[in-house]
Amino acid sequence: MQKTKFVGLLIFTLVLSTLALSGCQSLPTTQQVITESETNATLRHAYDFRIIETDSIKALSISELATQLTDNDVIFIGEYHGNQASHLLQMQLQAALYDLKPQQVLSMEQFNRDQQTILNRYLDDEIGEKYLINQAPTWPNYAASYRPMIEFAKQHFIPVIAANASADIVRCIGSYGEGYETLLPENQRQWIAQDPYLNDKNYQQKFYDFMDSMRTLPADRKANSYAAQLARDNTMAESILKALKDYPEHQVIHLNGSFHSESSLGTVALLKQRRADLKIAVITPVRIDIGARINWTDDDLKLGDYLYFVSPQPVDYRNNAHKMQARQAQFANAKEKTKKCYVPAVSN
């Protein structure tokens, strides 16, 4: 009994210390700080991460997380694109899950449906990695971020699903809105979901709030941007569902940017609309500075079944002029690619 009282007093002291350091922030619960007995309680370097289960507020190792996930049909691992701690967690969890259940499928936002053939050729050793990177083309950070998981899949004959919608089609939907896909040739129509605009109102509100926080846009442009986002999410949801049908008794690991799956919205919600019986787990990253104690808010706990804490990436630009220059180049490139859309047919 004395030991219990002492532990309770220690936790209460930690809470008061956290409040003193955080100024006028809301008082955290006793479970909002991982204690030293559970983990090192801080991130030590850019590749470091810590994991908690949001239901029990328990710190987990990769092997413990994998054990808890064994019976899930689909596991969404949200990421911050290019964050090496995110990608290290993904690789380690993929291997740990494979040890427990080798019947595994890897599904990826980072490859589009129109790239499935060239991805299969690489997995079958018909082409080399440089050819894949240049001709797919892969994302610029492929070698540093996604190579380990692709190579693991290749080594163990794990199917890899190019789950996302065609980038060109999504770009054109973003410019011209819903209905653009009806203009596509039959061989291209399969590169996005059959029902690309199946919606989730909570996700729509979240997306609009995010856009409003960035800048003010006319209503039609916001609608077109959301239609493009839905095309991505619905295509990934449909791709995952097809993978489950093509590979019965397999577990699907799906990688995507955290926005697509956090709070079980986006791709997760649209997958559930298609098959409500699936057992799905959502793993979501949260940023925390290196050296800071691992802590979270009540809102953070709603982001997934599990959270993993990673350090922020370096700031891209300190100089606004440099930032604007990069954005202008990006927009110019996107505008040039949009010229390939079926504009005359859309305008009639």
LOZAMAR-604377 format. One line per 8 residues: number of its first residue (from 1); for each residue x, y, z of C-alpha. Coordinates in steps of 0.2 Angstrom, whole numbers, plus 5000, padded with zeros to 4 digits. Layout:
// residues N
NUM	X,Y,Z | ...
END
This chain:
// residues 348
1	5000,5000,5000 | 5014,5012,5004 | 5022,5008,4987 | 5006,5013,4979 | 5004,5029,4988 | 5022,5033,4983 | 5020,5030,4965 | 5004,5040,4965
9	5013,5055,4973 | 5027,5053,4961 | 5015,5054,4946 | 5006,5069,4954 | 5023,5078,4956 | 5027,5075,4938 | 5011,5082,4932 | 5013,5098,4942
17	5031,5100,4935 | 5024,5098,4918 | 5011,5112,4921 | 5024,5124,4928 | 5034,5121,4912 | 5019,5123,4900 | 5013,5140,4907 | 4994,5142,4904
25	4991,5126,4894 | 4978,5114,4900 | 4982,5102,4915 | 4987,5085,4908 | 4981,5069,4915 | 4993,5058,4924 | 4993,5047,4909 | 4999,5061,4897
33	5018,5059,4901 | 5027,5043,4898 | 5037,5039,4914 | 5055,5035,4914 | 5051,5017,4919 | 5042,5014,4903 | 5054,5022,4891 | 5068,5035,4890
41	5054,5048,4889 | 5063,5059,4876 | 5069,5057,4858 | 5088,5057,4857 | 5090,5059,4838 | 5082,5061,4821 | 5079,5042,4819 | 5072,5040,4836
49	5053,5036,4840 | 5042,5031,4854 | 5026,5022,4853 | 5010,5022,4864 | 4993,5013,4863 | 4980,5027,4864 | 4967,5016,4873 | 4978,5010,4888
57	4991,5024,4887 | 5005,5011,4887 | 5022,5013,4879 | 5026,4999,4867 | 5041,4992,4858 | 5040,4987,4840 | 5038,4968,4844 | 5024,4972,4857
65	5015,4983,4844 | 5017,4969,4831 | 5009,4956,4843 | 4994,4967,4846 | 4992,4970,4827 | 4992,4952,4822 | 4974,4949,4820 | 4970,4965,4810
73	4965,4964,4792 | 4972,4981,4787 | 4985,4992,4796 | 4987,5010,4791 | 5004,5017,4795 | 5003,5036,4793 | 5019,5045,4790 | 5027,5062,4788
81	5034,5061,4771 | 5053,5061,4771 | 5054,5059,4790 | 5067,5046,4793 | 5060,5040,4810 | 5043,5037,4801 | 5051,5026,4788 | 5062,5017,4801
89	5046,5013,4811 | 5038,5007,4795 | 5052,4995,4790 | 5054,4988,4808 | 5036,4985,4810 | 5034,4977,4793 | 5048,4964,4797 | 5041,4961,4815
97	5023,4958,4807 | 5030,4946,4794 | 5038,4936,4808 | 5021,4933,4816 | 5011,4932,4800 | 5020,4930,4783 | 5004,4931,4773 | 5007,4950,4770
105	5003,4962,4757 | 5011,4980,4756 | 5000,4993,4749 | 5007,5011,4745 | 5001,5028,4742 | 5019,5031,4735 | 5015,5021,4719 | 5000,5025,4707
113	4990,5012,4698 | 4997,5016,4681 | 5014,5012,4689 | 5009,4994,4694 | 5017,4985,4679 | 5034,4993,4681 | 5034,4990,4699 | 5030,4972,4696
121	5044,4971,4684 | 5056,4977,4697 | 5049,4965,4710 | 5052,4951,4697 | 5070,4956,4694 | 5066,4961,4676 | 5073,4979,4678 | 5085,4987,4689
129	5082,5000,4703 | 5088,5015,4693 | 5076,5011,4679 | 5062,5010,4691 | 5066,5026,4699 | 5068,5036,4683 | 5054,5028,4673 | 5040,5025,4685
137	5045,5038,4691 | 5046,5035,4710 | 5045,5049,4723 | 5061,5059,4724 | 5065,5051,4742 | 5062,5033,4736 | 5080,5027,4739 | 5081,5034,4757
145	5063,5031,4762 | 5054,5017,4753 | 5068,5006,4746 | 5070,4996,4763 | 5051,4990,4762 | 5051,4987,4744 | 5067,4976,4745 | 5060,4967,4760
153	5044,4963,4750 | 5055,4958,4735 | 5066,4946,4746 | 5051,4938,4754 | 5039,4938,4738 | 5027,4949,4746 | 5014,4957,4734 | 5016,4976,4733
161	5001,4986,4728 | 5002,5003,4719 | 4987,5009,4727 | 4985,5028,4723 | 4976,5036,4709 | 4986,5042,4693 | 4994,5058,4697 | 4990,5065,4680
169	4971,5061,4683 | 4971,5068,4700 | 4979,5084,4694 | 4966,5086,4681 | 4952,5083,4693 | 4960,5097,4704 | 4959,5109,4689 | 4942,5104,4682
177	4932,5096,4695 | 4921,5081,4697 | 4916,5072,4681 | 4933,5074,4673 | 4936,5055,4674 | 4921,5052,4662 | 4932,5059,4648 | 4946,5047,4650
185	4949,5032,4638 | 4944,5015,4645 | 4962,5010,4648 | 4965,5025,4659 | 4948,5025,4668 | 4954,5010,4679 | 4968,5021,4686 | 4956,5028,4698
193	4942,5021,4709 | 4925,5016,4701 | 4917,5028,4714 | 4930,5041,4716 | 4919,5054,4725 | 4912,5043,4739 | 4912,5056,4753 | 4914,5057,4772
201	4907,5073,4779 | 4919,5074,4794 | 4934,5072,4782 | 4927,5085,4771 | 4926,5097,4785 | 4943,5093,4791 | 4950,5096,4773 | 4941,5112,4771
209	4947,5118,4788 | 4965,5114,4783 | 4964,5123,4767 | 4957,5138,4775 | 4971,5138,4787 | 4983,5139,4773 | 4975,5153,4762 | 4958,5159,4756
217	4952,5151,4740 | 4936,5153,4730 | 4922,5139,4734 | 4924,5131,4716 | 4943,5129,4719 | 4941,5122,4736 | 4928,5110,4729 | 4939,5104,4715
225	4954,5102,4727 | 4943,5091,4738 | 4937,5081,4723 | 4955,5077,4719 | 4958,5072,4737 | 4943,5061,4737 | 4950,5053,4721 | 4966,5048,4730
233	4957,5042,4745 | 4944,5032,4736 | 4957,5024,4725 | 4968,5019,4739 | 4953,5012,4748 | 4947,5002,4733 | 4965,4996,4730 | 4966,4989,4748
241	4949,4980,4746 | 4954,4972,4730 | 4971,4966,4738 | 4961,4958,4752 | 4950,4949,4738 | 4965,4944,4728 | 4975,4938,4743 | 4963,4930,4755
249	4969,4927,4773 | 4983,4940,4770 | 4986,4956,4781 | 4988,4972,4772 | 5000,4985,4778 | 4996,5002,4770 | 5008,5017,4770 | 5001,5034,4767
257	5004,5052,4773 | 4996,5054,4790 | 4982,5066,4784 | 4974,5051,4774 | 4971,5040,4789 | 4972,5050,4805 | 4957,5050,4816 | 4951,5035,4805
265	4945,5048,4792 | 4951,5049,4774 | 4955,5032,4766 | 4951,5023,4782 | 4933,5030,4783 | 4930,5026,4764 | 4937,5009,4766 | 4925,5006,4780
273	4910,5012,4770 | 4915,4998,4757 | 4917,4985,4770 | 4912,4989,4788 | 4917,4972,4795 | 4936,4974,4792 | 4947,4975,4808 | 4958,4990,4805
281	4971,4998,4815 | 4978,5016,4813 | 4995,5021,4818 | 4998,5040,4818 | 5014,5051,4820 | 5015,5066,4832 | 5029,5078,4831 | 5039,5082,4847
289	5056,5091,4849 | 5072,5081,4852 | 5075,5081,4871 | 5058,5086,4876 | 5048,5074,4887 | 5036,5063,4877 | 5018,5071,4880 | 5002,5073,4871
297	4985,5081,4871 | 4968,5073,4872 | 4966,5078,4854 | 4981,5068,4849 | 4974,5053,4857 | 4960,5053,4845 | 4972,5053,4830 | 4974,5034,4830
305	4974,5017,4839 | 4992,5020,4841 | 5003,5035,4841 | 5022,5036,4838 | 5032,5051,4842 | 5045,5058,4830 | 5055,5074,4829 | 5051,5087,4816
313	5060,5089,4800 | 5072,5104,4797 | 5063,5120,4791 | 5063,5120,4772 | 5065,5139,4770 | 5069,5153,4782 | 5069,5166,4768 | 5052,5170,4761
321	5059,5175,4745 | 5067,5157,4743 | 5050,5149,4748 | 5041,5159,4735 | 5053,5155,4722 | 5052,5136,4725 | 5033,5137,4725 | 5032,5147,4709
329	5043,5133,4701 | 5032,5120,4708 | 5016,5128,4702 | 5023,5132,4685 | 5028,5113,4683 | 5010,5108,4688 | 5002,5120,4676 | 5013,5113,4662
337	5007,5096,4666 | 4989,5101,4667 | 4990,5106,4648 | 4989,5087,4645 | 4971,5087,4652 | 4956,5085,4640 | 4952,5103,4642 | 4942,5106,4626
345	4930,5092,4630 | 4928,5098,4648 | 4924,5116,4643 | 4910,5111,4631
END
